[in-house]
Amino acid sequence: GDFEAQRHWMAVTVSLPPIDWYRETPRNNLTYWGLDYPPLSGWHSRLLGAFLAEVDYEAAEAQSRGVETREVKLFMRAAVLMSDLVVFIPAALGFLKA
């Protein structure tokens, strides 16, 4: 569920132009984990998707389905940790100082 949705959103945003992220196209089937968060999260997925393409190019293709190789799993876990380090932890520290 969530793993495939996040991986798929990275693939969609890195392999399609932004205008196609939220609309049905031959390469973007919205019924299969269509991107349904605001554009800022789409750009976050695109940034991570650029790195995903370096780890496993096939996993970063918009029409890929169910790619769960060891490398992709490790990348997805690292992406969550790095996102937390960059966004959540500084925000939490700032909140605690206030």
C-alpha positions as CSV (number, residue, x, y, z in Angstrom):
1,G,0.0,0.0,0.0
2,D,1.9,3.0,1.3
3,F,5.3,1.8,0.0
4,E,4.0,1.3,-3.5
5,A,2.1,4.6,-3.5
6,Q,5.2,6.6,-2.4
7,R,7.5,4.8,-4.9
8,H,4.9,5.3,-7.7
9,W,4.6,9.0,-6.9
10,M,8.3,9.4,-7.2
11,A,8.2,7.5,-10.6
12,V,5.3,9.7,-11.9
13,T,6.9,13.0,-10.9
14,V,10.4,12.2,-12.2
15,S,9.2,10.7,-15.5
16,L,6.3,13.0,-16.5
17,P,6.0,16.7,-16.9
18,P,4.4,18.5,-13.9
19,I,1.3,19.3,-16.0
20,D,0.6,15.5,-16.2
21,W,1.0,14.7,-12.5
22,Y,-2.7,15.2,-11.7
23,R,-4.4,14.2,-14.9
24,E,-5.2,10.9,-16.6
25,T,-2.8,10.3,-19.6
26,P,-1.7,7.2,-21.5
27,R,1.4,7.1,-19.1
28,N,-0.4,8.2,-15.9
29,N,-3.3,5.9,-14.8
30,L,-4.8,7.9,-11.9
31,T,-6.7,4.9,-10.6
32,Y,-3.3,3.3,-9.8
33,W,-2.0,5.4,-6.9
34,G,-2.7,8.7,-8.6
35,L,-0.8,11.6,-7.0
36,D,-3.4,13.1,-4.7
37,Y,-1.4,15.5,-2.5
38,P,-0.7,19.2,-3.1
39,P,2.0,20.2,-5.6
40,L,4.7,20.8,-2.9
41,S,4.6,17.1,-2.1
42,G,4.8,16.4,-5.8
43,W,8.0,18.4,-6.0
44,H,9.3,16.5,-2.9
45,S,8.5,13.2,-4.7
46,R,10.3,14.5,-7.8
47,L,13.5,15.4,-5.9
48,L,13.5,11.9,-4.3
49,G,12.6,10.3,-7.6
50,A,15.7,11.7,-9.2
51,F,17.7,9.8,-6.7
52,L,15.5,6.7,-7.1
53,A,16.3,6.7,-10.8
54,E,20.0,6.5,-9.9
55,V,19.3,3.5,-7.6
56,D,16.9,1.6,-10.0
57,Y,16.0,3.3,-13.3
58,E,13.1,0.8,-13.9
59,A,11.5,1.7,-10.5
60,A,11.4,5.4,-11.6
61,E,9.4,4.8,-14.7
62,A,5.8,6.1,-14.5
63,Q,4.3,2.8,-15.8
64,S,6.3,0.6,-13.4
65,R,4.3,-1.5,-10.9
66,G,5.3,-3.2,-7.7
67,V,9.0,-2.8,-7.8
68,E,10.3,-4.0,-4.5
69,T,13.9,-4.9,-4.9
70,R,16.3,-4.8,-2.0
71,E,17.9,-1.6,-3.3
72,V,14.6,0.2,-3.7
73,K,13.5,-0.8,-0.2
74,L,16.7,0.5,1.3
75,F,16.4,3.7,-0.7
76,M,12.8,4.2,0.4
77,R,13.8,3.8,4.1
78,A,16.8,6.1,3.7
79,A,14.5,8.7,1.9
80,V,12.2,8.8,4.9
81,L,15.0,9.2,7.4
82,M,16.7,12.0,5.3
83,S,13.4,13.8,4.9
84,D,12.8,13.7,8.6
85,L,16.3,15.0,9.3
86,V,15.9,17.8,6.8
87,V,12.3,18.9,7.6
88,F,10.8,17.5,10.8
89,I,13.7,17.6,13.3
90,P,14.7,21.3,12.6
91,A,11.0,22.2,12.9
92,A,10.6,20.3,16.2
93,L,13.8,21.9,17.6
94,G,12.6,25.3,16.5
95,F,9.2,24.7,18.2
96,L,10.9,23.6,21.5
97,K,13.1,26.7,21.5
98,A,10.1,29.0,21.1
